[in-house]
Amino acid sequence: MPFLNPFKSSRKTKSKPLPTIIADVHEKNSLVISELKSNNQINTEIKSLKIGDYLINKTIIERKTINDFISSMLSKRLITQLKNMQKYPQQILIIEGDLSSALFKTKTKLNPNAIRGFILSIINNYQIPIIMTQNYKDTAQYLITFAKQQLKKPIQQSLHSRIPKTIPEQKQYVLEAFPNIGPATAKKLLKKFKTLSNVLNATTEELADVLKNKALDFKKLLDF
């Protein structure tokens, strides 16, 4: 007869969702994929991507080894790829390998400043951030770390750190001026009541749906 531990909780702990990295089928035989699949903290899926090599949430990622970067730069194939990547909200270009070898030991007789200029044009003209990695292991770690970050809730930014331009931002700006009302609460109030007038004229009971126990303090401040 099995022994039951009376002190052991019978409640099942909820397993946290694993971040997902979608890799293009052309990457399936790369060493990066083997590194990703060996990590039990992420979920790796192999699919056909028309753009980029990796997709994490809404970020498309193009991975280039140094040699591939140089060749695609000379053939202007990378320009087309960068333009296509603009279809996604966020883009990242990973250049994998020793950049100094491309700058000083390249066999293409390419001026090192041409490579530097091209890298800068990617950042300035296409607004695409570039990550330089040492090798496939380093690339995999960047992908894993980035995927994990996507599960974290973004911090709501207060509009009081800048001057709001749009009407919805101006409404939120006004509400954030009240004590105990941050960006998230201001957005909830506007979502429920639509206008500033409705928020300011709402009853304590109506405000309590959003403000909870702080509804009375908010109402007192208005009636002061």
Secondary structure as GFF3:
##gff-version 3
##sequence-region A 1 224
A	DSSP	beta_strand	20	24	.	.	.	ID=ss1
A	DSSP	three_ten_helix	25	27	.	.	.	ID=ss2
A	DSSP	alpha_helix	31	37	.	.	.	ID=ss3
A	DSSP	beta_strand	43	47	.	.	.	ID=ss4
A	DSSP	beta_strand	54	56	.	.	.	ID=ss5
A	DSSP	beta_strand	59	65	.	.	.	ID=ss6
A	DSSP	alpha_helix	66	74	.	.	.	ID=ss7
A	DSSP	alpha_helix	77	85	.	.	.	ID=ss8
A	DSSP	beta_strand	90	96	.	.	.	ID=ss9
A	DSSP	alpha_helix	99	104	.	.	.	ID=ss10
A	DSSP	alpha_helix	112	126	.	.	.	ID=ss11
A	DSSP	beta_strand	130	133	.	.	.	ID=ss12
A	DSSP	alpha_helix	136	149	.	.	.	ID=ss13
A	DSSP	three_ten_helix	159	161	.	.	.	ID=ss14
A	DSSP	alpha_helix	167	176	.	.	.	ID=ss15
A	DSSP	alpha_helix	183	193	.	.	.	ID=ss16
A	DSSP	alpha_helix	196	201	.	.	.	ID=ss17
A	DSSP	alpha_helix	204	211	.	.	.	ID=ss18
A	DSSP	three_ten_helix	212	214	.	.	.	ID=ss19
A	DSSP	alpha_helix	215	223	.	.	.	ID=ss20
###
